[in-house]
Structure formats: structure tokens, C-alpha cells
Amino acid sequence: MAGLIAIAPVFVPWFFGNEFLAVSPVMMVEAIAIIPIICSQLMGMQYLVPTKLTKIYTKAIVIGAIINFVINIPLIFLWNAVGTAVATVFSEFFIAIFEFYYVFKKIKPSRAFEGILKLIVASLIMFVIVKVLTMLLPTNIITAFMEVLIGMVCYIAMLYFFKFQMLNSIVTSVVRKFRP
């Protein structure tokens, strides 16, 4: 999410062309939806569906779709495409919160958010670095690829520095695959 928001001003003109510069703020707002979508997918597909709470999962999706439709109408008139992105973000947060409510009745919230502070700090540091590069460097394909690469390296380095447990598990798994 943070990387997409940071790189949108460089990515949009390169990928879509200068005539689509208005897409950049839409992409930046829509990127925020990544977080609640991931959360709702994890809660829904990894917990609610396997534990036979499919009705709750379905209810969350249906209510979220209705909310999206209802708030899209005024927001489109107010902010055009950005309004649609805001409505999507709002409805996705609703779905995630609705699912969290039911999941947290069964498991401790602290287990679900274990290590999240490390992810947030790593994302913020990466965002600042990529955003500064976006402001200092010219807009072109080389800059876009360079910013993505630097952002990835920075994020992974921060997770390594913070001793993020999942990163260690991934590295161990990759190393095992390449060992003879």
C-alpha cells in the first residue's frame, strides 16, 4: 500500500501516459483498500469459511457491497473517480471490521496483530524514502523501476533489522529449497 501510494505519481504518467495524470490520486486512495482487503480475506477465507461460519463471511460481503453502492452515489457527484475509490475503501474497511468482530469472539486480538507495529514502521520508512526519490528524480520508466527496487530492498532490510519472524521463516524456507 505505502509503496503504491509513494510511486503513483511516477507510475501513472509512465504506464498510462501524461493524459491520465488524474488517475494518480485515484490510485493513491484505492491503494488504501489493500489493507482491509487483505485483513478480510485472511479472516474470511482462513478462519470464517474453514470453521463453518460461511454465513457471517457472506453477510459481511453482501452488506459491504450494499454500503459501497449506497455511498458511491453521493461520492461520485462530490469527487468523481476519487469518490468511487473512497467508497471502496470505506466498504472494505466495513467488511474487515465486521469479520474481525466475529473472529475476535473466538481468538485473542493480540494474536491476530502480532508483529504489526514492525510492518507499519517498515512501511513508513520505505514510504518516506520512495516519496523523497519521487520528488527528486525525473519521471520515467527507469526511475519507476529504481524506486520499486529501492522500496523493496528498504522494506525487507527494515523487516530484517526489526527481526520480523515471518521474514526469517521465508528466508529459511528459500534457503532450504536451494541447498543440495
N, C-alpha and C positions, 0 to 999 in steps of 0.2 A: 504494500500500500504506500508506504513512505517513499520508496524508490520511484514508483509510478507517478506520484504527485510531484516529486522533485524533477523528474525528467520530462514530464508532459510538454513544457514549453519548447523543448528541443525536439522531442519525438514527433509532435504533431506536424510542424512545418516540413520536416524531413520525410515522414511517412505519407502524409495526406497532401502536402503542398501548402503554400502560403495562403491560398484562398480558403483554407479550412482552419485558420488560426482560432476561430471562435469555438472549435471543438476542445481546445486545451482546458478551459475552465470546467467543461462538462466532464472531461476525463478525470480531472483532479477531484471533483466532487464524487463521481462514480467510484473512484478508487477506494474511497472510504468504505464502500459496501463490502469490500473484500473481507474485512474483519468479521462483521456479523454473519456473512455467508459461510465463512469457514467455521465459525462457532456453531451455527445452526446445523450445518452438515455433520459436524462432529457429534453434537448432542443427538441429532435426529437419527442419523444412519449408524452411529457407533453405539448409541445407548437405547434410544426410544424404540426403534424398529426391532433390534435383536431381543429386547426384553418384552416384546409383545405389547408395546404401548404405541402402536401404529396410529390409533385414533387420535392421540394427542399430537403426534407428528403431522398428520393430515389436517387436523384442526388449525394448527399453527400456520401451515402453508396457505390454507383457504382464507383464514382471517387476514393474513398478511397480504394476499392478493387483493382482497376487497379493500383494505386500507390503502394499498397502492393506487387502485383505481380511483377511489374517492378523493384522495389528496392530490392526485395528478391533475385533476380538472382545474382547481384554482391555481396551483403552482405553475402550470403551463402558461396560463394567462399572465401570471406575475413575472416569471423568469424564463419562459420559453423552454429550451432544452435543459438548461440548468435546473429548472423546476422539476422536470422529469427525473433527473439524477437525484435531486433532494428527496423526492417521493420514494424512489427506490431505496435510498439509504435508510430513510425513516422506516419503511415497511420491513426491510431486512433486519434492522435492529429490533423491531417488534417481534418478529419471528424468533430471533435468538433469545430475547428476554423471556418470551412465552415458554420456549423449550427449557431454558435454564431453570425456570420456576419449578417445573415438574421434575427435572433431573436432580436438582438440589434437595428435593424431598427425600431422595434415595441415597445420594452421596454427599460428602462434605465439599463445600465450595472451595476450600483451600486446596484440595487435591486437584481440582479442575484448573486452578490458576497457578499451580506450582511453576516457578521459574519465569512467570510472565514479565516481571519487572526487568529482568535481564534482556528479554526480547524487545521491550519498549525502549530501554536505554540504547541498545544496539541500533534499533531503527532510527531513533532520533539523531544519534551521532552520524549514521550513514546519510540521513536526510540532509543534515546541515552541510556535510562535505559535498554531496552531489549538487545541492542547491547553489553553493558558492561556485562550483565549477560551471554550472549552467549560466550564472550571471557573468562570469569572467571570460568564458570561451565562446567562440563563434558558433552559430547554429548550423550544423552539417552532420552528415552521416558518421563521420569519424568521431566527432565529439559525442554523439549519441552512444555509439558503441563503447567509447572510452569511459563515459560516465556510468554506463551499466556495469562494465567490468570493475571499475574502481568501487562502485557501490557494493557489488557482490563481495569483493575482497575485504572491504571495510567491515561489512556486516558479519562475515564469517570470522574475521580477525577479532571483532568485539565479542562474539559468542565464545571464541576460544579463550580470550582474555578473562571473560567472566566465568569460565569453566562451566558452560551450559551443558548439562548432562546429555541431552539429546544429540548435540553435535558430537560429543565423544562416542556415543553409540553408533552414529552414522559413519564416522571415520573408522572405527574398529571394524564395522561390517564391510566397508570398502576395502580396507587393508587385507582382511581375510580372503576376499574374493581374488585378490591379485597375488597372494602368497602361493608358492608352489606346494 
